[in-house]
Amino acid sequence: MSTEKIRQLNDQLRKHGTGGRIMLTQGIQALGEEAILQIMILMQCHEFVEGDDPYGEHDFGAIKYEGRKIFFKVDYYDQEYKFHSPAAADPAVTRRVLTLMLAEEY
C-alpha cells in the first residue's frame, strides 16, 4: 500500500505539478522557456517500463530532449524542508520536491 501511495503522489506532482515543488537546475534554465515547456511535456508523458523503476515509486526517470539526456528525481522532505521525510506515503508529513536536471548535473 505504501509504494502504491508514493507512486500516486509522485505521479500527481510529475504529471500535474500539484502536491509539491518542481525545481529546475541552472542547466535546464539555460535552455530557455520553449525548451523547458517541451521538457515538462516529455516528463509528464513519460511511461515507466519494466527495469527502469525498480521500487515502483516513479521517483526517478530519464528522458531525451534534442539529443540530451534529462533526469527528473523526486525527493521527500519533512515539513520544514530540512530533513528526509519520516513517511513518504503521508502527504501530511512530507514535502515533495521534483528536480529536473541535465544528466551531467546529477
A tleap script that builds the chain and sets N, CA, C and O, in Angstrom:
source leaprc.protein.ff14SB
mol = sequence {
  NMET SER THR GLU LYS ILE ARG GLN LEU ASN
  ASP GLN LEU ARG LYS HIE GLY THR GLY GLY
  ARG ILE MET LEU THR GLN GLY ILE GLN ALA
  LEU GLY GLU GLU ALA ILE LEU GLN ILE MET
  ILE LEU MET GLN CYS HIE GLU PHE VAL GLU
  GLY ASP ASP PRO TYR GLY GLU HIE ASP PHE
  GLY ALA ILE LYS TYR GLU GLY ARG LYS ILE
  PHE PHE LYS VAL ASP TYR TYR ASP GLN GLU
  TYR LYS PHE HIE SER PRO ALA ALA ALA ASP
  PRO ALA VAL THR ARG ARG VAL LEU THR LEU
  MET LEU ALA GLU GLU CTYR
}
set mol.1.N position { 0.825 -1.205 0.000 }
set mol.1.CA position { 0.000 0.000 0.000 }
set mol.1.C position { 0.857 1.253 0.000 }
set mol.1.O position { 0.543 2.216 -0.700 }
set mol.2.N position { 1.923 1.257 0.765 }
set mol.2.CA position { 2.783 2.431 0.857 }
set mol.2.C position { 3.402 2.779 -0.493 }
set mol.2.O position { 3.411 3.946 -0.884 }
set mol.3.N position { 3.919 1.784 -1.206 }
set mol.3.CA position { 4.530 2.018 -2.516 }
set mol.3.C position { 3.506 2.567 -3.497 }
set mol.3.O position { 3.804 3.483 -4.263 }
set mol.4.N position { 2.320 2.020 -3.477 }
set mol.4.CA position { 1.256 2.489 -4.373 }
set mol.4.C position { 0.908 3.953 -4.087 }
set mol.4.O position { 0.720 4.735 -5.018 }
set mol.5.N position { 0.821 4.321 -2.823 }
set mol.5.CA position { 0.505 5.699 -2.451 }
set mol.5.C position { 1.639 6.640 -2.845 }
set mol.5.O position { 1.381 7.730 -3.356 }
set mol.6.N position { 2.882 6.241 -2.619 }
set mol.6.CA position { 4.039 7.055 -3.015 }
set mol.6.C position { 4.024 7.265 -4.521 }
set mol.6.O position { 4.229 8.382 -4.996 }
set mol.7.N position { 3.782 6.193 -5.278 }
set mol.7.CA position { 3.727 6.293 -6.740 }
set mol.7.C position { 2.622 7.259 -7.177 }
set mol.7.O position { 2.834 8.084 -8.066 }
set mol.8.N position { 1.467 7.159 -6.565 }
set mol.8.CA position { 0.341 8.041 -6.899 }
set mol.8.C position { 0.703 9.511 -6.627 }
set mol.8.O position { 0.431 10.376 -7.459 }
set mol.9.N position { 1.303 9.791 -5.488 }
set mol.9.CA position { 1.688 11.163 -5.142 }
set mol.9.C position { 2.793 11.684 -6.061 }
set mol.9.O position { 2.775 12.849 -6.458 }
set mol.10.N position { 3.748 10.825 -6.395 }
set mol.10.CA position { 4.824 11.230 -7.309 }
set mol.10.C position { 4.281 11.516 -8.707 }
set mol.10.O position { 4.692 12.482 -9.350 }
set mol.11.N position { 3.359 10.679 -9.176 }
set mol.11.CA position { 2.758 10.901 -10.487 }
set mol.11.C position { 1.921 12.181 -10.507 }
set mol.11.O position { 1.896 12.894 -11.510 }
set mol.12.N position { 1.253 12.464 -9.422 }
set mol.12.CA position { 0.462 13.697 -9.324 }
set mol.12.C position { 1.368 14.920 -9.503 }
set mol.12.O position { 1.016 15.858 -10.219 }
set mol.13.N position { 2.514 14.904 -8.860 }
set mol.13.CA position { 3.454 16.014 -8.984 }
set mol.13.C position { 4.052 16.054 -10.390 }
set mol.13.O position { 4.112 17.120 -11.004 }
set mol.14.N position { 4.491 14.920 -10.902 }
set mol.14.CA position { 5.145 14.864 -12.214 }
set mol.14.C position { 4.186 15.215 -13.350 }
set mol.14.O position { 4.547 15.963 -14.258 }
set mol.15.N position { 2.982 14.685 -13.303 }
set mol.15.CA position { 2.036 14.877 -14.403 }
set mol.15.C position { 1.245 16.170 -14.319 }
set mol.15.O position { 0.920 16.765 -15.346 }
set mol.16.N position { 0.929 16.616 -13.093 }
set mol.16.CA position { 0.021 17.748 -12.931 }
set mol.16.C position { 0.635 18.948 -12.206 }
set mol.16.O position { 0.026 20.015 -12.137 }
set mol.17.N position { 1.843 18.768 -11.666 }
set mol.17.CA position { 2.511 19.874 -10.974 }
set mol.17.C position { 1.877 20.232 -9.649 }
set mol.17.O position { 2.057 21.346 -9.156 }
set mol.18.N position { 1.137 19.305 -9.064 }
set mol.18.CA position { 0.488 19.572 -7.782 }
set mol.18.C position { 1.003 18.601 -6.718 }
set mol.18.O position { 1.420 17.482 -7.018 }
set mol.19.N position { 0.961 19.063 -5.477 }
set mol.19.CA position { 1.383 18.214 -4.372 }
set mol.19.C position { 2.859 18.316 -4.048 }
set mol.19.O position { 3.403 17.451 -3.361 }
set mol.20.N position { 3.512 19.355 -4.530 }
set mol.20.CA position { 4.924 19.535 -4.243 }
set mol.20.C position { 5.492 20.685 -5.042 }
set mol.20.O position { 4.762 21.484 -5.628 }
set mol.21.N position { 6.798 20.751 -5.051 }
set mol.21.CA position { 7.524 21.792 -5.790 }
set mol.21.C position { 8.285 21.164 -6.940 }
set mol.21.O position { 8.739 20.023 -6.856 }
set mol.22.N position { 8.418 21.927 -8.020 }
set mol.22.CA position { 9.248 21.499 -9.139 }
set mol.22.C position { 10.393 22.495 -9.257 }
set mol.22.O position { 10.178 23.699 -9.395 }
set mol.23.N position { 11.600 21.978 -9.201 }
set mol.23.CA position { 12.805 22.797 -9.270 }
set mol.23.C position { 13.522 22.508 -10.585 }
set mol.23.O position { 13.551 21.371 -11.054 }
set mol.24.N position { 14.095 23.548 -11.167 }
set mol.24.CA position { 14.871 23.429 -12.392 }
set mol.24.C position { 16.311 23.808 -12.093 }
set mol.24.O position { 16.569 24.856 -11.501 }
set mol.25.N position { 17.241 22.971 -12.493 }
set mol.25.CA position { 18.649 23.291 -12.285 }
set mol.25.C position { 19.061 24.417 -13.242 }
set mol.25.O position { 18.324 24.771 -14.161 }
set mol.26.N position { 20.237 24.960 -13.007 }
set mol.26.CA position { 20.746 26.022 -13.881 }
set mol.26.C position { 20.880 25.541 -15.315 }
set mol.26.O position { 20.624 26.295 -16.253 }
set mol.27.N position { 21.277 24.305 -15.485 }
set mol.27.CA position { 21.426 23.760 -16.831 }
set mol.27.C position { 20.109 23.716 -17.578 }
set mol.27.O position { 20.062 24.033 -18.766 }
set mol.28.N position { 19.051 23.332 -16.910 }
set mol.28.CA position { 17.722 23.311 -17.526 }
set mol.28.C position { 17.256 24.740 -17.795 }
set mol.28.O position { 16.733 25.026 -18.872 }
set mol.29.N position { 17.438 25.623 -16.842 }
set mol.29.CA position { 17.017 27.016 -17.028 }
set mol.29.C position { 17.724 27.663 -18.218 }
set mol.29.O position { 17.126 28.466 -18.935 }
set mol.30.N position { 18.984 27.319 -18.427 }
set mol.30.CA position { 19.765 27.910 -19.510 }
set mol.30.C position { 19.251 27.511 -20.894 }
set mol.30.O position { 19.586 28.157 -21.887 }
set mol.31.N position { 18.445 26.458 -20.967 }
set mol.31.CA position { 17.906 26.021 -22.255 }
set mol.31.C position { 16.809 26.949 -22.773 }
set mol.31.O position { 16.508 26.954 -23.967 }
set mol.32.N position { 16.216 27.732 -21.876 }
set mol.32.CA position { 15.193 28.690 -22.290 }
set mol.32.C position { 13.775 28.188 -22.095 }
set mol.32.O position { 13.540 26.997 -21.891 }
set mol.33.N position { 12.836 29.119 -22.161 }
set mol.33.CA position { 11.436 28.830 -21.859 }
set mol.33.C position { 10.810 27.786 -22.767 }
set mol.33.O position { 10.125 26.882 -22.287 }
set mol.34.N position { 11.035 27.895 -24.071 }
set mol.34.CA position { 10.432 26.936 -25.005 }
set mol.34.C position { 10.937 25.522 -24.734 }
set mol.34.O position { 10.157 24.569 -24.740 }
set mol.35.N position { 12.231 25.386 -24.497 }
set mol.35.CA position { 12.801 24.076 -24.189 }
set mol.35.C position { 12.231 23.533 -22.885 }
set mol.35.O position { 11.916 22.346 -22.792 }
set mol.36.N position { 12.097 24.388 -21.886 }
set mol.36.CA position { 11.552 23.954 -20.598 }
set mol.36.C position { 10.127 23.438 -20.773 }
set mol.36.O position { 9.768 22.408 -20.202 }
set mol.37.N position { 9.322 24.138 -21.547 }
set mol.37.CA position { 7.946 23.677 -21.800 }
set mol.37.C position { 7.937 22.309 -22.472 }
set mol.37.O position { 7.150 21.440 -22.097 }
set mol.38.N position { 8.798 22.115 -23.452 }
set mol.38.CA position { 8.867 20.826 -24.146 }
set mol.38.C position { 9.354 19.716 -23.212 }
set mol.38.O position { 8.843 18.596 -23.251 }
set mol.39.N position { 10.332 20.029 -22.383 }
set mol.39.CA position { 10.858 19.045 -21.429 }
set mol.39.C position { 9.786 18.676 -20.410 }
set mol.39.O position { 9.649 17.507 -20.050 }
set mol.40.N position { 9.031 19.658 -19.946 }
set mol.40.CA position { 7.954 19.383 -18.985 }
set mol.40.C position { 6.913 18.444 -19.603 }
set mol.40.O position { 6.427 17.528 -18.940 }
set mol.41.N position { 6.579 18.673 -20.860 }
set mol.41.CA position { 5.609 17.803 -21.540 }
set mol.41.C position { 6.163 16.387 -21.655 }
set mol.41.O position { 5.448 15.418 -21.402 }
set mol.42.N position { 7.430 16.263 -22.036 }
set mol.42.CA position { 8.055 14.940 -22.129 }
set mol.42.C position { 8.040 14.228 -20.779 }
set mol.42.O position { 7.772 13.028 -20.707 }
set mol.43.N position { 8.327 14.970 -19.712 }
set mol.43.CA position { 8.323 14.383 -18.373 }
set mol.43.C position { 6.910 13.938 -17.988 }
set mol.43.O position { 6.726 12.845 -17.453 }
set mol.44.N position { 5.925 14.777 -18.258 }
set mol.44.CA position { 4.536 14.444 -17.921 }
set mol.44.C position { 4.071 13.186 -18.647 }
set mol.44.O position { 3.295 12.400 -18.103 }
set mol.45.N position { 4.543 12.999 -19.865 }
set mol.45.CA position { 4.113 11.872 -20.696 }
set mol.45.C position { 4.987 10.626 -20.531 }
set mol.45.O position { 4.705 9.578 -21.112 }
set mol.46.N position { 6.033 10.749 -19.745 }
set mol.46.CA position { 6.968 9.626 -19.572 }
set mol.46.C position { 6.226 8.385 -19.088 }
set mol.46.O position { 5.447 8.437 -18.137 }
set mol.47.N position { 6.485 7.277 -19.762 }
set mol.47.CA position { 5.914 5.990 -19.370 }
set mol.47.C position { 7.022 5.132 -18.772 }
set mol.47.O position { 8.035 4.871 -19.420 }
set mol.48.N position { 6.826 4.705 -17.554 }
set mol.48.CA position { 7.798 3.829 -16.907 }
set mol.48.C position { 7.648 2.421 -17.472 }
set mol.48.O position { 6.535 1.924 -17.646 }
set mol.49.N position { 8.773 1.793 -17.753 }
set mol.49.CA position { 8.770 0.422 -18.260 }
set mol.49.C position { 9.529 -0.466 -17.287 }
set mol.49.O position { 10.287 0.008 -16.441 }
set mol.50.N position { 9.308 -1.752 -17.430 }
set mol.50.CA position { 9.959 -2.708 -16.539 }
set mol.50.C position { 11.468 -2.513 -16.573 }
set mol.50.O position { 12.075 -2.425 -17.640 }
set mol.51.N position { 12.054 -2.447 -15.397 }
set mol.51.CA position { 13.502 -2.314 -15.290 }
set mol.51.C position { 13.979 -0.906 -15.006 }
set mol.51.O position { 15.089 -0.728 -14.505 }
set mol.52.N position { 13.163 0.117 -15.314 }
set mol.52.CA position { 13.630 1.482 -15.051 }
set mol.52.C position { 13.004 2.092 -13.801 }
set mol.52.O position { 13.218 3.268 -13.509 }
set mol.53.N position { 12.242 1.305 -13.071 }
set mol.53.CA position { 11.594 1.781 -11.843 }
set mol.53.C position { 11.595 0.646 -10.819 }
set mol.53.O position { 10.536 0.118 -10.480 }
set mol.54.N position { 12.783 0.268 -10.324 }
set mol.54.CA position { 12.900 -0.939 -9.507 }
set mol.54.C position { 12.072 -0.948 -8.229 }
set mol.54.O position { 11.703 -2.023 -7.756 }
set mol.55.N position { 11.770 0.208 -7.656 }
set mol.55.CA position { 10.998 0.251 -6.414 }
set mol.55.C position { 9.526 0.579 -6.652 }
set mol.55.O position { 8.737 0.592 -5.707 }
set mol.56.N position { 9.149 0.842 -7.897 }
set mol.56.CA position { 7.760 1.088 -8.243 }
set mol.56.C position { 7.198 2.405 -7.746 }
set mol.56.O position { 5.981 2.570 -7.656 }
set mol.57.N position { 8.080 3.351 -7.421 }
set mol.57.CA position { 7.626 4.627 -6.847 }
set mol.57.C position { 7.560 5.769 -7.861 }
set mol.57.O position { 7.082 6.853 -7.525 }
set mol.58.N position { 8.020 5.557 -9.076 }
set mol.58.CA position { 8.049 6.616 -10.104 }
set mol.58.C position { 8.758 7.858 -9.581 }
set mol.58.O position { 8.304 8.982 -9.796 }
set mol.59.N position { 9.879 7.642 -8.890 }
set mol.59.CA position { 10.605 8.754 -8.265 }
set mol.59.C position { 11.842 9.203 -9.048 }
set mol.59.O position { 12.511 10.156 -8.648 }
set mol.60.N position { 12.151 8.531 -10.151 }
set mol.60.CA position { 13.308 8.893 -10.954 }
set mol.60.C position { 13.063 8.437 -12.382 }
set mol.60.O position { 12.530 7.353 -12.616 }
set mol.61.N position { 13.459 9.279 -13.340 }
set mol.61.CA position { 13.322 8.889 -14.727 }
set mol.61.C position { 14.270 9.667 -15.611 }
set mol.61.O position { 14.816 10.695 -15.212 }
set mol.62.N position { 14.457 9.162 -16.815 }
set mol.62.CA position { 15.319 9.804 -17.806 }
set mol.62.C position { 14.534 9.984 -19.092 }
set mol.62.O position { 13.820 9.084 -19.535 }
set mol.63.N position { 14.677 11.157 -19.682 }
set mol.63.CA position { 14.039 11.465 -20.954 }
set mol.63.C position { 15.092 12.067 -21.873 }
set mol.63.O position { 16.161 12.473 -21.418 }
set mol.64.N position { 14.792 12.124 -23.147 }
set mol.64.CA position { 15.691 12.731 -24.133 }
set mol.64.C position { 15.029 13.980 -24.701 }
set mol.64.O position { 13.840 13.990 -25.018 }
set mol.65.N position { 15.835 15.031 -24.820 }
set mol.65.CA position { 15.371 16.257 -25.460 }
set mol.65.C position { 16.481 16.759 -26.371 }
set mol.65.O position { 17.563 17.120 -25.909 }
set mol.66.N position { 16.203 16.778 -27.665 }
set mol.66.CA position { 17.171 17.236 -28.657 }
set mol.66.C position { 18.557 16.624 -28.445 }
set mol.66.O position { 19.573 17.319 -28.460 }
set mol.67.N position { 18.567 15.307 -28.247 }
set mol.67.CA position { 19.810 14.575 -28.101 }
set mol.67.C position { 20.445 14.636 -26.719 }
set mol.67.O position { 21.482 14.015 -26.484 }
set mol.68.N position { 19.838 15.371 -25.812 }
set mol.68.CA position { 20.387 15.490 -24.443 }
set mol.68.C position { 19.575 14.627 -23.491 }
set mol.68.O position { 18.353 14.527 -23.602 }
set mol.69.N position { 20.276 14.010 -22.559 }
set mol.69.CA position { 19.602 13.221 -21.535 }
set mol.69.C position { 19.232 14.141 -20.379 }
set mol.69.O position { 20.062 14.891 -19.866 }
set mol.70.N position { 17.971 14.063 -19.986 }
set mol.70.CA position { 17.428 14.862 -18.889 }
set mol.70.C position { 16.927 13.902 -17.819 }
set mol.70.O position { 16.242 12.928 -18.133 }
set mol.71.N position { 17.257 14.164 -16.571 }
set mol.71.CA position { 16.749 13.375 -15.457 }
set mol.71.C position { 15.687 14.159 -14.703 }
set mol.71.O position { 15.734 15.387 -14.632 }
set mol.72.N position { 14.726 13.426 -14.139 }
set mol.72.CA position { 13.839 14.008 -13.133 }
set mol.72.C position { 13.889 13.105 -11.909 }
set mol.72.O position { 13.930 11.879 -12.021 }
set mol.73.N position { 13.886 13.730 -10.747 }
set mol.73.CA position { 14.047 12.996 -9.489 }
set mol.73.C position { 13.154 13.620 -8.425 }
set mol.73.O position { 13.114 14.841 -8.277 }
set mol.74.N position { 12.438 12.777 -7.685 }
set mol.74.CA position { 11.590 13.242 -6.593 }
set mol.74.C position { 12.279 12.903 -5.271 }
set mol.74.O position { 12.693 11.767 -5.042 }
set mol.75.N position { 12.392 13.908 -4.411 }
set mol.75.CA position { 12.922 13.715 -3.062 }
set mol.75.C position { 11.836 14.049 -2.056 }
set mol.75.O position { 10.921 14.822 -2.342 }
set mol.76.N position { 11.948 13.457 -0.873 }
set mol.76.CA position { 10.931 13.591 0.167 }
set mol.76.C position { 11.529 14.265 1.391 }
set mol.76.O position { 12.499 13.777 1.971 }
set mol.77.N position { 10.941 15.392 1.780 }
set mol.77.CA position { 11.435 16.169 2.917 }
set mol.77.C position { 10.375 16.279 4.005 }
set mol.77.O position { 9.190 16.032 3.779 }
set mol.78.N position { 10.838 16.657 5.184 }
set mol.78.CA position { 9.904 16.943 6.277 }
set mol.78.C position { 9.219 18.281 6.001 }
set mol.78.O position { 9.482 18.912 4.977 }
set mol.79.N position { 8.353 18.711 6.898 }
set mol.79.CA position { 7.569 19.931 6.723 }
set mol.79.C position { 8.419 21.189 6.535 }
set mol.79.O position { 7.985 22.126 5.864 }
set mol.80.N position { 9.613 21.226 7.111 }
set mol.80.CA position { 10.476 22.416 7.028 }
set mol.80.C position { 11.530 22.308 5.918 }
set mol.80.O position { 12.373 23.195 5.779 }
set mol.81.N position { 11.487 21.233 5.133 }
set mol.81.CA position { 12.471 21.010 4.069 }
set mol.81.C position { 13.898 20.914 4.611 }
set mol.81.O position { 14.849 21.282 3.921 }
set mol.82.N position { 14.051 20.428 5.828 }
set mol.82.CA position { 15.383 20.314 6.430 }
set mol.82.C position { 15.911 18.883 6.423 }
set mol.82.O position { 17.106 18.656 6.230 }
set mol.83.N position { 15.020 17.925 6.633 }
set mol.83.CA position { 15.423 16.531 6.779 }
set mol.83.C position { 14.583 15.646 5.870 }
set mol.83.O position { 13.587 16.082 5.293 }
set mol.84.N position { 15.006 14.405 5.760 }
set mol.84.CA position { 14.253 13.420 4.993 }
set mol.84.C position { 12.895 13.212 5.652 }
set mol.84.O position { 12.782 13.264 6.877 }
set mol.85.N position { 11.883 12.980 4.858 }
set mol.85.CA position { 10.536 12.746 5.381 }
set mol.85.C position { 10.492 11.472 6.228 }
set mol.85.O position { 11.136 10.479 5.892 }
set mol.86.N position { 9.742 11.503 7.312 }
set mol.86.CA position { 9.597 10.298 8.120 }
set mol.86.C position { 8.659 9.272 7.487 }
set mol.86.O position { 8.678 8.102 7.869 }
set mol.87.N position { 7.834 9.699 6.517 }
set mol.87.CA position { 6.862 8.788 5.896 }
set mol.87.C position { 6.476 9.330 4.522 }
set mol.87.O position { 5.548 10.130 4.405 }
set mol.88.N position { 7.184 8.897 3.490 }
set mol.88.CA position { 6.988 9.438 2.140 }
set mol.88.C position { 5.580 9.228 1.598 }
set mol.88.O position { 5.156 9.961 0.705 }
set mol.89.N position { 4.854 8.257 2.110 }
set mol.89.CA position { 3.487 7.997 1.641 }
set mol.89.C position { 2.455 8.900 2.307 }
set mol.89.O position { 1.287 8.889 1.918 }
set mol.90.N position { 2.865 9.674 3.297 }
set mol.90.CA position { 1.933 10.516 4.053 }
set mol.90.C position { 2.130 11.987 3.688 }
set mol.90.O position { 3.096 12.606 4.133 }
set mol.91.N position { 1.224 12.557 2.881 }
set mol.91.CA position { 1.390 13.961 2.483 }
set mol.91.C position { 1.265 14.949 3.646 }
set mol.91.O position { 1.648 16.111 3.510 }
set mol.92.N position { 0.740 14.506 4.767 }
set mol.92.CA position { 0.624 15.392 5.931 }
set mol.92.C position { 1.982 15.674 6.563 }
set mol.92.O position { 2.147 16.684 7.247 }
set mol.93.N position { 2.957 14.792 6.341 }
set mol.93.CA position { 4.281 14.989 6.938 }
set mol.93.C position { 5.389 15.086 5.891 }
set mol.93.O position { 6.567 15.180 6.237 }
set mol.94.N position { 5.014 15.062 4.619 }
set mol.94.CA position { 6.007 15.021 3.547 }
set mol.94.C position { 5.839 16.187 2.588 }
set mol.94.O position { 4.726 16.528 2.187 }
set mol.95.N position { 6.956 16.785 2.232 }
set mol.95.CA position { 7.018 17.799 1.184 }
set mol.95.C position { 7.823 17.201 0.033 }
set mol.95.O position { 8.991 16.849 0.198 }
set mol.96.N position { 7.195 17.090 -1.123 }
set mol.96.CA position { 7.859 16.527 -2.303 }
set mol.96.C position { 8.538 17.627 -3.097 }
set mol.96.O position { 8.010 18.730 -3.243 }
set mol.97.N position { 9.729 17.304 -3.611 }
set mol.97.CA position { 10.450 18.206 -4.494 }
set mol.97.C position { 10.899 17.392 -5.699 }
set mol.97.O position { 11.662 16.436 -5.567 }
set mol.98.N position { 10.418 17.780 -6.872 }
set mol.98.CA position { 10.827 17.144 -8.113 }
set mol.98.C position { 11.850 18.069 -8.768 }
set mol.98.O position { 11.580 19.248 -8.994 }
set mol.99.N position { 13.012 17.524 -9.065 }
set mol.99.CA position { 14.079 18.296 -9.698 }
set mol.99.C position { 14.286 17.808 -11.118 }
set mol.99.O position { 14.461 16.614 -11.359 }
set mol.100.N position { 14.264 18.746 -12.058 }
set mol.100.CA position { 14.605 18.475 -13.455 }
set mol.100.C position { 16.037 18.934 -13.667 }
set mol.100.O position { 16.393 20.062 -13.323 }
set mol.101.N position { 16.875 18.042 -14.245 }
set mol.101.CA position { 18.294 18.378 -14.405 }
set mol.101.C position { 18.860 17.743 -15.656 }
set mol.101.O position { 18.355 16.726 -16.132 }
set mol.102.N position { 19.904 18.343 -16.185 }
set mol.102.CA position { 20.669 17.699 -17.237 }
set mol.102.C position { 21.398 16.517 -16.601 }
set mol.102.O position { 21.799 16.585 -15.440 }
set mol.103.N position { 21.567 15.447 -17.352 }
set mol.103.CA position { 22.233 14.261 -16.814 }
set mol.103.C position { 23.605 14.602 -16.248 }
set mol.103.O position { 24.009 14.049 -15.225 }
set mol.104.N position { 24.323 15.509 -16.906 }
set mol.104.CA position { 25.670 15.846 -16.434 }
set mol.104.C position { 25.660 16.646 -15.142 }
set mol.104.O position { 26.709 16.828 -14.524 }
set mol.105.N position { 24.504 17.126 -14.723 }
set mol.105.CA position { 24.407 17.851 -13.450 }
set mol.105.C position { 24.138 16.920 -12.266 }
set mol.105.O position { 24.187 17.353 -11.115 }
set mol.106.N position { 23.856 15.652 -12.540 }
set mol.106.CA position { 23.498 14.718 -11.468 }
set mol.106.C position { 24.695 14.359 -10.636 }
set mol.106.O position { 24.578 13.583 -9.687 }
savepdb mol mol.pdb
quit
